[in-house]
Amino acid sequence: ISSGKIFGDGAWGIYVFHQTLIPTPEVKEEGLVDLESRFLRWTQQTPESLTARVALAEFYIGYAWRARGGGYANTVSAEQWKVFRER
């Protein structure tokens, strides 16, 4: 991953790796809590790791968007916005 690998389509290897860490819609809410604890543990165990911190950030971005949903802003409920901001 640290080699700077670029795939045939021009995607950076590290970007593709980080995308695999974003929770998919199939992951249930309780699974997200488990994923969060794993990412937190990874960052705590390897505080010098930039990859661990970026992975945690990517997780939080995906987690927030899970609450908001993918619709237009005017279709997002007040409760969805609240959870989005909290996450």
Biopython code that builds the backbone (N, CA, C, O; Angstrom):
import numpy as np
from Bio.PDB.StructureBuilder import StructureBuilder

atoms = [
    (1, "ILE", "N", (0.828, -1.192, 0.000)),
    (1, "ILE", "CA", (0.000, 0.000, 0.000)),
    (1, "ILE", "C", (0.867, 1.248, 0.000)),
    (1, "ILE", "O", (0.533, 2.224, -0.672)),
    (2, "SER", "N", (1.955, 1.241, 0.726)),
    (2, "SER", "CA", (2.805, 2.431, 0.772)),
    (2, "SER", "C", (3.685, 2.562, -0.467)),
    (2, "SER", "O", (4.476, 3.499, -0.569)),
    (3, "SER", "N", (3.551, 1.622, -1.415)),
    (3, "SER", "CA", (4.412, 1.631, -2.589)),
    (3, "SER", "C", (4.023, 2.682, -3.617)),
    (3, "SER", "O", (4.778, 2.932, -4.556)),
    (4, "GLY", "N", (2.854, 3.304, -3.455)),
    (4, "GLY", "CA", (2.401, 4.274, -4.442)),
    (4, "GLY", "C", (1.815, 3.603, -5.671)),
    (4, "GLY", "O", (1.798, 4.195, -6.751)),
    (5, "LYS", "N", (1.337, 2.381, -5.521)),
    (5, "LYS", "CA", (0.782, 1.617, -6.649)),
    (5, "LYS", "C", (-0.391, 2.353, -7.280)),
    (5, "LYS", "O", (-1.247, 2.907, -6.590)),
    (6, "ILE", "N", (-0.407, 2.345, -8.602)),
    (6, "ILE", "CA", (-1.513, 2.907, -9.372)),
    (6, "ILE", "C", (-2.059, 1.785, -10.248)),
    (6, "ILE", "O", (-1.304, 1.102, -10.939)),
    (7, "PHE", "N", (-3.373, 1.603, -10.211)),
    (7, "PHE", "CA", (-4.015, 0.572, -11.017)),
    (7, "PHE", "C", (-4.152, 1.036, -12.459)),
    (7, "PHE", "O", (-3.943, 2.209, -12.768)),
    (8, "GLY", "N", (-4.505, 0.104, -13.339)),
    (8, "GLY", "CA", (-4.630, 0.385, -14.763)),
    (8, "GLY", "C", (-5.622, 1.486, -15.087)),
    (8, "GLY", "O", (-5.474, 2.181, -16.092)),
    (9, "ASP", "N", (-6.636, 1.649, -14.240)),
    (9, "ASP", "CA", (-7.632, 2.694, -14.487)),
    (9, "ASP", "C", (-7.210, 4.047, -13.912)),
    (9, "ASP", "O", (-7.967, 5.016, -13.970)),
    (10, "GLY", "N", (-5.999, 4.106, -13.358)),
    (10, "GLY", "CA", (-5.484, 5.359, -12.808)),
    (10, "GLY", "C", (-5.758, 5.560, -11.332)),
    (10, "GLY", "O", (-5.320, 6.558, -10.761)),
    (11, "ALA", "N", (-6.474, 4.635, -10.694)),
    (11, "ALA", "CA", (-6.799, 4.765, -9.268)),
    (11, "ALA", "C", (-5.580, 4.408, -8.425)),
    (11, "ALA", "O", (-4.894, 3.420, -8.688)),
    (12, "TRP", "N", (-5.322, 5.223, -7.411)),
    (12, "TRP", "CA", (-4.236, 4.936, -6.478)),
    (12, "TRP", "C", (-4.619, 3.756, -5.598)),
    (12, "TRP", "O", (-5.762, 3.667, -5.150)),
    (13, "GLY", "N", (-3.695, 2.862, -5.349)),
    (13, "GLY", "CA", (-3.934, 1.693, -4.513)),
    (13, "GLY", "C", (-4.424, 2.051, -3.132)),
    (13, "GLY", "O", (-5.318, 1.391, -2.603)),
    (14, "ILE", "N", (-3.856, 3.085, -2.534)),
    (14, "ILE", "CA", (-4.242, 3.477, -1.176)),
    (14, "ILE", "C", (-5.682, 3.976, -1.158)),
    (14, "ILE", "O", (-6.402, 3.745, -0.187)),
    (15, "TYR", "N", (-6.111, 4.661, -2.226)),
    (15, "TYR", "CA", (-7.497, 5.134, -2.312)),
    (15, "TYR", "C", (-8.447, 3.941, -2.390)),
    (15, "TYR", "O", (-9.467, 3.910, -1.700)),
    (16, "VAL", "N", (-8.116, 2.969, -3.222)),
    (16, "VAL", "CA", (-8.950, 1.778, -3.351)),
    (16, "VAL", "C", (-9.028, 1.056, -2.016)),
    (16, "VAL", "O", (-10.099, 0.593, -1.624)),
    (17, "PHE", "N", (-7.906, 0.953, -1.312)),
    (17, "PHE", "CA", (-7.885, 0.324, 0.007)),
    (17, "PHE", "C", (-8.824, 1.046, 0.954)),
    (17, "PHE", "O", (-9.623, 0.404, 1.636)),
    (18, "HIS", "N", (-8.745, 2.368, 1.012)),
    (18, "HIS", "CA", (-9.602, 3.135, 1.917)),
    (18, "HIS", "C", (-11.078, 2.970, 1.562)),
    (18, "HIS", "O", (-11.927, 2.933, 2.453)),
    (19, "GLN", "N", (-11.389, 2.872, 0.282)),
    (19, "GLN", "CA", (-12.783, 2.699, -0.120)),
    (19, "GLN", "C", (-13.356, 1.376, 0.386)),
    (19, "GLN", "O", (-14.560, 1.272, 0.618)),
    (20, "THR", "N", (-12.511, 0.377, 0.555)),
    (20, "THR", "CA", (-13.001, -0.904, 1.067)),
    (20, "THR", "C", (-13.348, -0.814, 2.549)),
    (20, "THR", "O", (-14.007, -1.707, 3.081)),
    (21, "LEU", "N", (-12.918, 0.244, 3.220)),
    (21, "LEU", "CA", (-13.177, 0.396, 4.647)),
    (21, "LEU", "C", (-14.482, 1.121, 4.948)),
    (21, "LEU", "O", (-14.946, 1.108, 6.088)),
    (22, "ILE", "N", (-15.077, 1.750, 3.945)),
    (22, "ILE", "CA", (-16.324, 2.474, 4.146)),
    (22, "ILE", "C", (-17.448, 1.457, 4.289)),
    (22, "ILE", "O", (-17.580, 0.552, 3.464)),
    (23, "PRO", "N", (-18.256, 1.603, 5.334)),
    (23, "PRO", "CA", (-19.325, 0.625, 5.535)),
    (23, "PRO", "C", (-20.344, 0.637, 4.401)),
    (23, "PRO", "O", (-20.805, 1.698, 3.979)),
    (24, "THR", "N", (-20.684, -0.533, 3.920)),
    (24, "THR", "CA", (-21.665, -0.664, 2.848)),
    (24, "THR", "C", (-23.070, -0.698, 3.455)),
    (24, "THR", "O", (-23.220, -0.927, 4.656)),
    (25, "PRO", "N", (-24.092, -0.473, 2.634)),
    (25, "PRO", "CA", (-25.472, -0.500, 3.150)),
    (25, "PRO", "C", (-25.865, -1.847, 3.774)),
    (25, "PRO", "O", (-26.785, -1.906, 4.589)),
    (26, "GLU", "N", (-25.180, -2.909, 3.399)),
    (26, "GLU", "CA", (-25.511, -4.230, 3.938)),
    (26, "GLU", "C", (-25.117, -4.383, 5.404)),
    (26, "GLU", "O", (-25.634, -5.264, 6.090)),
    (27, "VAL", "N", (-24.216, -3.545, 5.888)),
    (27, "VAL", "CA", (-23.759, -3.643, 7.275)),
    (27, "VAL", "C", (-24.848, -3.089, 8.184)),
    (27, "VAL", "O", (-25.267, -1.942, 8.034)),
    (28, "LYS", "N", (-25.296, -3.897, 9.113)),
    (28, "LYS", "CA", (-26.334, -3.489, 10.063)),
    (28, "LYS", "C", (-25.762, -2.491, 11.072)),
    (28, "LYS", "O", (-24.546, -2.378, 11.227)),
    (29, "GLU", "N", (-26.647, -1.775, 11.748)),
    (29, "GLU", "CA", (-26.236, -0.736, 12.694)),
    (29, "GLU", "C", (-25.313, -1.286, 13.783)),
    (29, "GLU", "O", (-24.328, -0.638, 14.138)),
    (30, "GLU", "N", (-25.618, -2.468, 14.317)),
    (30, "GLU", "CA", (-24.758, -3.046, 15.358)),
    (30, "GLU", "C", (-23.372, -3.408, 14.802)),
    (30, "GLU", "O", (-22.379, -3.378, 15.529)),
    (31, "GLY", "N", (-23.320, -3.744, 13.524)),
    (31, "GLY", "CA", (-22.030, -4.002, 12.885)),
    (31, "GLY", "C", (-21.201, -2.744, 12.761)),
    (31, "GLY", "O", (-19.972, -2.799, 12.790)),
    (32, "LEU", "N", (-21.872, -1.604, 12.621)),
    (32, "LEU", "CA", (-21.152, -0.333, 12.539)),
    (32, "LEU", "C", (-20.479, 0.008, 13.856)),
    (32, "LEU", "O", (-19.373, 0.549, 13.871)),
    (33, "VAL", "N", (-21.137, -0.306, 14.956)),
    (33, "VAL", "CA", (-20.536, -0.071, 16.275)),
    (33, "VAL", "C", (-19.274, -0.916, 16.422)),
    (33, "VAL", "O", (-18.266, -0.448, 16.951)),
    (34, "ASP", "N", (-19.334, -2.155, 15.955)),
    (34, "ASP", "CA", (-18.167, -3.040, 15.992)),
    (34, "ASP", "C", (-17.046, -2.501, 15.104)),
    (34, "ASP", "O", (-15.881, -2.496, 15.502)),
    (35, "LEU", "N", (-17.402, -2.048, 13.900)),
    (35, "LEU", "CA", (-16.393, -1.479, 13.003)),
    (35, "LEU", "C", (-15.725, -0.257, 13.620)),
    (35, "LEU", "O", (-14.506, -0.103, 13.548)),
    (36, "GLU", "N", (-16.532, 0.609, 14.225)),
    (36, "GLU", "CA", (-15.968, 1.801, 14.859)),
    (36, "GLU", "C", (-14.960, 1.413, 15.942)),
    (36, "GLU", "O", (-13.875, 1.991, 16.017)),
    (37, "SER", "N", (-15.314, 0.444, 16.774)),
    (37, "SER", "CA", (-14.389, 0.043, 17.840)),
    (37, "SER", "C", (-13.111, -0.558, 17.267)),
    (37, "SER", "O", (-12.034, -0.372, 17.833)),
    (38, "ARG", "N", (-13.217, -1.273, 16.157)),
    (38, "ARG", "CA", (-12.015, -1.833, 15.527)),
    (38, "ARG", "C", (-11.099, -0.728, 14.995)),
    (38, "ARG", "O", (-9.883, -0.778, 15.179)),
    (39, "PHE", "N", (-11.698, 0.278, 14.329)),
    (39, "PHE", "CA", (-10.895, 1.383, 13.807)),
    (39, "PHE", "C", (-10.257, 2.182, 14.947)),
    (39, "PHE", "O", (-9.096, 2.581, 14.853)),
    (40, "LEU", "N", (-11.010, 2.412, 16.014)),
    (40, "LEU", "CA", (-10.453, 3.132, 17.163)),
    (40, "LEU", "C", (-9.294, 2.355, 17.783)),
    (40, "LEU", "O", (-8.263, 2.930, 18.132)),
    (41, "ARG", "N", (-9.474, 1.051, 17.915)),
    (41, "ARG", "CA", (-8.406, 0.209, 18.477)),
    (41, "ARG", "C", (-7.178, 0.246, 17.579)),
    (41, "ARG", "O", (-6.055, 0.307, 18.080)),
    (42, "TRP", "N", (-7.367, 0.211, 16.256)),
    (42, "TRP", "CA", (-6.258, 0.263, 15.305)),
    (42, "TRP", "C", (-5.489, 1.570, 15.485)),
    (42, "TRP", "O", (-4.259, 1.558, 15.532)),
    (43, "THR", "N", (-6.192, 2.690, 15.585)),
    (43, "THR", "CA", (-5.502, 3.977, 15.740)),
    (43, "THR", "C", (-4.805, 4.083, 17.094)),
    (43, "THR", "O", (-3.747, 4.703, 17.207)),
    (44, "GLN", "N", (-5.400, 3.477, 18.117)),
    (44, "GLN", "CA", (-4.769, 3.517, 19.438)),
    (44, "GLN", "C", (-3.524, 2.632, 19.504)),
    (44, "GLN", "O", (-2.540, 2.975, 20.159)),
    (45, "GLN", "N", (-3.580, 1.503, 18.826)),
    (45, "GLN", "CA", (-2.449, 0.574, 18.848)),
    (45, "GLN", "C", (-1.303, 1.024, 17.953)),
    (45, "GLN", "O", (-0.151, 0.654, 18.185)),
    (46, "THR", "N", (-1.609, 1.817, 16.936)),
    (46, "THR", "CA", (-0.578, 2.303, 16.017)),
    (46, "THR", "C", (-0.765, 3.814, 15.801)),
    (46, "THR", "O", (-1.117, 4.244, 14.702)),
    (47, "PRO", "N", (-0.529, 4.612, 16.844)),
    (47, "PRO", "CA", (-0.793, 6.051, 16.749)),
    (47, "PRO", "C", (0.032, 6.764, 15.675)),
    (47, "PRO", "O", (-0.338, 7.858, 15.248)),
    (48, "GLU", "N", (1.122, 6.177, 15.240)),
    (48, "GLU", "CA", (1.954, 6.794, 14.205)),
    (48, "GLU", "C", (1.447, 6.482, 12.796)),
    (48, "GLU", "O", (1.964, 7.021, 11.818)),
    (49, "SER", "N", (0.453, 5.628, 12.691)),
    (49, "SER", "CA", (-0.033, 5.187, 11.387)),
    (49, "SER", "C", (-1.011, 6.180, 10.776)),
    (49, "SER", "O", (-2.117, 6.369, 11.283)),
    (50, "LEU", "N", (-0.598, 6.809, 9.692)),
    (50, "LEU", "CA", (-1.487, 7.695, 8.956)),
    (50, "LEU", "C", (-2.637, 6.900, 8.347)),
    (50, "LEU", "O", (-3.772, 7.375, 8.314)),
    (51, "THR", "N", (-2.352, 5.709, 7.872)),
    (51, "THR", "CA", (-3.379, 4.874, 7.260)),
    (51, "THR", "C", (-4.500, 4.560, 8.246)),
    (51, "THR", "O", (-5.675, 4.596, 7.879)),
    (52, "ALA", "N", (-4.156, 4.259, 9.473)),
    (52, "ALA", "CA", (-5.181, 3.970, 10.479)),
    (52, "ALA", "C", (-6.060, 5.184, 10.722)),
    (52, "ALA", "O", (-7.278, 5.047, 10.840)),
    (53, "ARG", "N", (-5.471, 6.363, 10.800)),
    (53, "ARG", "CA", (-6.254, 7.586, 11.056)),
    (53, "ARG", "C", (-7.132, 7.956, 9.872)),
    (53, "ARG", "O", (-8.273, 8.379, 10.054)),
    (54, "VAL", "N", (-6.608, 7.799, 8.661)),
    (54, "VAL", "CA", (-7.418, 8.086, 7.470)),
    (54, "VAL", "C", (-8.554, 7.070, 7.366)),
    (54, "VAL", "O", (-9.674, 7.431, 7.006)),
    (55, "ALA", "N", (-8.278, 5.823, 7.673)),
    (55, "ALA", "CA", (-9.319, 4.800, 7.634)),
    (55, "ALA", "C", (-10.432, 5.125, 8.626)),
    (55, "ALA", "O", (-11.611, 4.969, 8.306)),
    (56, "LEU", "N", (-10.076, 5.570, 9.812)),
    (56, "LEU", "CA", (-11.076, 5.963, 10.805)),
    (56, "LEU", "C", (-11.898, 7.139, 10.293)),
    (56, "LEU", "O", (-13.118, 7.161, 10.458)),
    (57, "ALA", "N", (-11.254, 8.098, 9.686)),
    (57, "ALA", "CA", (-11.963, 9.251, 9.125)),
    (57, "ALA", "C", (-12.906, 8.812, 8.005)),
    (57, "ALA", "O", (-14.045, 9.274, 7.942)),
    (58, "GLU", "N", (-12.449, 7.932, 7.130)),
    (58, "GLU", "CA", (-13.296, 7.421, 6.055)),
    (58, "GLU", "C", (-14.515, 6.696, 6.633)),
    (58, "GLU", "O", (-15.628, 6.826, 6.124)),
    (59, "PHE", "N", (-14.288, 5.940, 7.694)),
    (59, "PHE", "CA", (-15.399, 5.251, 8.345)),
    (59, "PHE", "C", (-16.414, 6.270, 8.847)),
    (59, "PHE", "O", (-17.612, 6.119, 8.606)),
    (60, "TYR", "N", (-15.950, 7.304, 9.542)),
    (60, "TYR", "CA", (-16.869, 8.304, 10.098)),
    (60, "TYR", "C", (-17.638, 9.044, 9.003)),
    (60, "TYR", "O", (-18.812, 9.367, 9.182)),
    (61, "ILE", "N", (-17.000, 9.307, 7.901)),
    (61, "ILE", "CA", (-17.693, 9.962, 6.778)),
    (61, "ILE", "C", (-18.811, 9.051, 6.265)),
    (61, "ILE", "O", (-19.943, 9.497, 6.080)),
    (62, "GLY", "N", (-18.495, 7.788, 6.037)),
    (62, "GLY", "CA", (-19.509, 6.842, 5.579)),
    (62, "GLY", "C", (-20.617, 6.636, 6.593)),
    (62, "GLY", "O", (-21.784, 6.494, 6.229)),
    (63, "TYR", "N", (-20.251, 6.620, 7.858)),
    (63, "TYR", "CA", (-21.205, 6.441, 8.956)),
    (63, "TYR", "C", (-22.176, 7.626, 9.009)),
    (63, "TYR", "O", (-23.377, 7.444, 9.210)),
    (64, "ALA", "N", (-21.656, 8.818, 8.832)),
    (64, "ALA", "CA", (-22.502, 10.018, 8.831)),
    (64, "ALA", "C", (-23.454, 9.994, 7.639)),
    (64, "ALA", "O", (-24.646, 10.263, 7.788)),
    (65, "TRP", "N", (-22.939, 9.676, 6.478)),
    (65, "TRP", "CA", (-23.780, 9.637, 5.287)),
    (65, "TRP", "C", (-24.830, 8.544, 5.381)),
    (65, "TRP", "O", (-25.902, 8.666, 4.788)),
    (66, "ARG", "N", (-24.544, 7.485, 6.110)),
    (66, "ARG", "CA", (-25.544, 6.432, 6.324)),
    (66, "ARG", "C", (-26.765, 7.032, 7.008)),
    (66, "ARG", "O", (-27.898, 6.708, 6.650)),
    (67, "ALA", "N", (-26.544, 7.905, 7.991)),
    (67, "ALA", "CA", (-27.653, 8.529, 8.711)),
    (67, "ALA", "C", (-28.400, 9.523, 7.829)),
    (67, "ALA", "O", (-29.627, 9.604, 7.885)),
    (68, "ARG", "N", (-27.667, 10.277, 7.019)),
    (68, "ARG", "CA", (-28.276, 11.312, 6.186)),
    (68, "ARG", "C", (-29.058, 10.727, 5.033)),
    (68, "ARG", "O", (-30.145, 11.200, 4.703)),
    (69, "GLY", "N", (-28.500, 9.690, 4.416)),
    (69, "GLY", "CA", (-29.118, 9.135, 3.216)),
    (69, "GLY", "C", (-28.589, 9.852, 1.991)),
    (69, "GLY", "O", (-27.892, 10.860, 2.104)),
    (70, "GLY", "N", (-28.918, 9.334, 0.828)),
    (70, "GLY", "CA", (-28.359, 9.876, -0.406)),
    (70, "GLY", "C", (-29.285, 10.792, -1.181)),
    (70, "GLY", "O", (-28.968, 11.185, -2.303)),
    (71, "GLY", "N", (-30.431, 11.141, -0.598)),
    (71, "GLY", "CA", (-31.383, 11.984, -1.310)),
    (71, "GLY", "C", (-30.954, 13.438, -1.348)),
    (71, "GLY", "O", (-29.958, 13.835, -0.745)),
    (72, "TYR", "N", (-31.747, 14.229, -2.086)),
    (72, "TYR", "CA", (-31.508, 15.676, -2.122)),
    (72, "TYR", "C", (-31.656, 16.252, -0.718)),
    (72, "TYR", "O", (-32.394, 15.716, 0.109)),
    (73, "ALA", "N", (-30.947, 17.348, -0.459)),
    (73, "ALA", "CA", (-30.940, 17.950, 0.879)),
    (73, "ALA", "C", (-32.342, 18.259, 1.382)),
    (73, "ALA", "O", (-32.616, 18.111, 2.573)),
    (74, "ASN", "N", (-33.231, 18.686, 0.494)),
    (74, "ASN", "CA", (-34.571, 19.049, 0.946)),
    (74, "ASN", "C", (-35.440, 17.837, 1.279)),
    (74, "ASN", "O", (-36.568, 17.996, 1.744)),
    (75, "THR", "N", (-34.921, 16.620, 1.043)),
    (75, "THR", "CA", (-35.668, 15.408, 1.392)),
    (75, "THR", "C", (-35.158, 14.779, 2.686)),
    (75, "THR", "O", (-35.700, 13.772, 3.142)),
    (76, "VAL", "N", (-34.126, 15.362, 3.275)),
    (76, "VAL", "CA", (-33.530, 14.821, 4.496)),
    (76, "VAL", "C", (-34.283, 15.387, 5.696)),
    (76, "VAL", "O", (-34.462, 16.599, 5.813)),
    (77, "SER", "N", (-34.721, 14.500, 6.583)),
    (77, "SER", "CA", (-35.485, 14.933, 7.752)),
    (77, "SER", "C", (-34.584, 15.640, 8.758)),
    (77, "SER", "O", (-33.360, 15.515, 8.712)),
    (78, "ALA", "N", (-35.208, 16.381, 9.661)),
    (78, "ALA", "CA", (-34.462, 17.069, 10.718)),
    (78, "ALA", "C", (-33.679, 16.075, 11.573)),
    (78, "ALA", "O", (-32.550, 16.349, 11.979)),
    (79, "GLU", "N", (-34.287, 14.921, 11.841)),
    (79, "GLU", "CA", (-33.609, 13.900, 12.648)),
    (79, "GLU", "C", (-32.391, 13.342, 11.901)),
    (79, "GLU", "O", (-31.343, 13.122, 12.507)),
    (80, "GLN", "N", (-32.524, 13.114, 10.600)),
    (80, "GLN", "CA", (-31.388, 12.625, 9.815)),
    (80, "GLN", "C", (-30.252, 13.641, 9.825)),
    (80, "GLN", "O", (-29.090, 13.262, 9.971)),
    (81, "TRP", "N", (-30.570, 14.933, 9.671)),
    (81, "TRP", "CA", (-29.533, 15.973, 9.725)),
    (81, "TRP", "C", (-28.854, 15.987, 11.086)),
    (81, "TRP", "O", (-27.637, 16.152, 11.173)),
    (82, "LYS", "N", (-29.633, 15.816, 12.146)),
    (82, "LYS", "CA", (-29.083, 15.832, 13.508)),
    (82, "LYS", "C", (-28.058, 14.706, 13.683)),
    (82, "LYS", "O", (-26.951, 14.932, 14.172)),
    (83, "VAL", "N", (-28.441, 13.498, 13.280)),
    (83, "VAL", "CA", (-27.537, 12.344, 13.426)),
    (83, "VAL", "C", (-26.321, 12.517, 12.514)),
    (83, "VAL", "O", (-25.202, 12.186, 12.907)),
    (84, "PHE", "N", (-26.532, 13.030, 11.306)),
    (84, "PHE", "CA", (-25.443, 13.299, 10.376)),
    (84, "PHE", "C", (-24.402, 14.215, 11.017)),
    (84, "PHE", "O", (-23.207, 13.925, 10.973)),
    (85, "ARG", "N", (-24.853, 15.313, 11.610)),
    (85, "ARG", "CA", (-23.920, 16.252, 12.258)),
    (85, "ARG", "C", (-23.212, 15.637, 13.452)),
    (85, "ARG", "O", (-22.026, 15.886, 13.671)),
    (86, "GLU", "N", (-23.938, 14.831, 14.231)),
    (86, "GLU", "CA", (-23.332, 14.184, 15.398)),
    (86, "GLU", "C", (-22.231, 13.221, 14.993)),
    (86, "GLU", "O", (-21.182, 13.140, 15.632)),
    (87, "ARG", "N", (-22.493, 12.502, 13.926)),
    (87, "ARG", "CA", (-21.511, 11.496, 13.494)),
    (87, "ARG", "C", (-20.356, 12.165, 12.804)),
    (87, "ARG", "O", (-19.424, 11.491, 12.366)),
]
sb = StructureBuilder()
sb.init_structure("model")
sb.init_model(0)
sb.init_chain("A")
sb.init_seg("    ")
for serial, (resi, resn, name, xyz) in enumerate(atoms, 1):
    if name == "N":
        sb.init_residue(resn, " ", resi, " ")
    sb.init_atom(name, np.array(xyz, "f"), 0.0, 1.0, " ", f" {name:<3s}", serial, name[0])
structure = sb.get_structure()
